[in-house]
């Protein structure tokens, strides 16, 4: 067999380089996939009222509408709105009154330039209950006791203060403590740190099952009330219209799926999967409340005009400036919802 000596020598000279190249290829870290341009960072408080988010994820509604959602549970409203302003989060599932507070310059954090938050869809009326410790059986029993809130200037504290006033308890009759979001206030109430607080379902059900007393609900005292909305910055939404519309559609589809009677076992299973200490009994009770055909999650994720006005009236009466709020368009924009409802 004849060999070309020059070719063999050339091949031998190249072998170390080839070996090094192979070694580098084997040890080089894999490149991270490109970020998904349709990924949405969502933040909300912790609790079973996140059921539509969980259903949209687990049942594939977000994926079906072409978006990816990453969900963060917040400690308090300051984290929510600071994170929105910084672009750390894109969408918040939060109280409409929080939007009013910040847009009126009455939020806990002051932003420069001013915030541009707005609500683009409705989730529910808040499922709000004033729940008290076992020894507190009436509103009068609250006098001299401590009531916890997320913050006095926003969230559901105005609804709570209105409940007290309607039932003969002045703000000066009680002491106030800041205790964070609903899940944290629930834990503090269970530990006896405070005598009462406003809770969202299913925390109120869990409390009642432990002997705590439900003194009133916003539904029974205020009536129509726009509790929870999907919110974002106007500047972000304007440049991400497709993602906002897709999010609305996925959230709506999740609620409709949850409300279908044949899906009730799966809805209960979702609560037990995502909520610590949730048992079968409370999961069933929670679904009865959250998925009620008339009073549960809004099937069309609509922004209820009367409910919005109720929130505005409360802030007009109890806000820092005591200024009448009349323009709903300052806090909401229905255009994204209207596009989402189109076939």
Protein Blocks (a to p, Z undefined) as FASTA:
>chain_A
ZZdfklmmmmmmmmmmmmmmmmmmmmpccddddddfkbccddddedjklmmmmmmmmnom
mmmnopacdddddfblklmmmmmmnomambdcddfklmmmmmnopafbdcddddfbdcfb
dfbeoipacdddfklmbfklmgopacddfbfkgcjllmmmmmmmmnopafklpccddebj
fklmmmmmmnopafbdcdddfklmmmmmnopacfbdfklmnopadfbdcdddfklmmmmm
mmmmmmmmmmmmmmmmmmpmklmmmmmmmmmmmmghiafklmmmmmmmmmgmklmccfkl
pacfklmmmmmmmmmmmmmnopacfblklmgcfklmmmmmpZZ
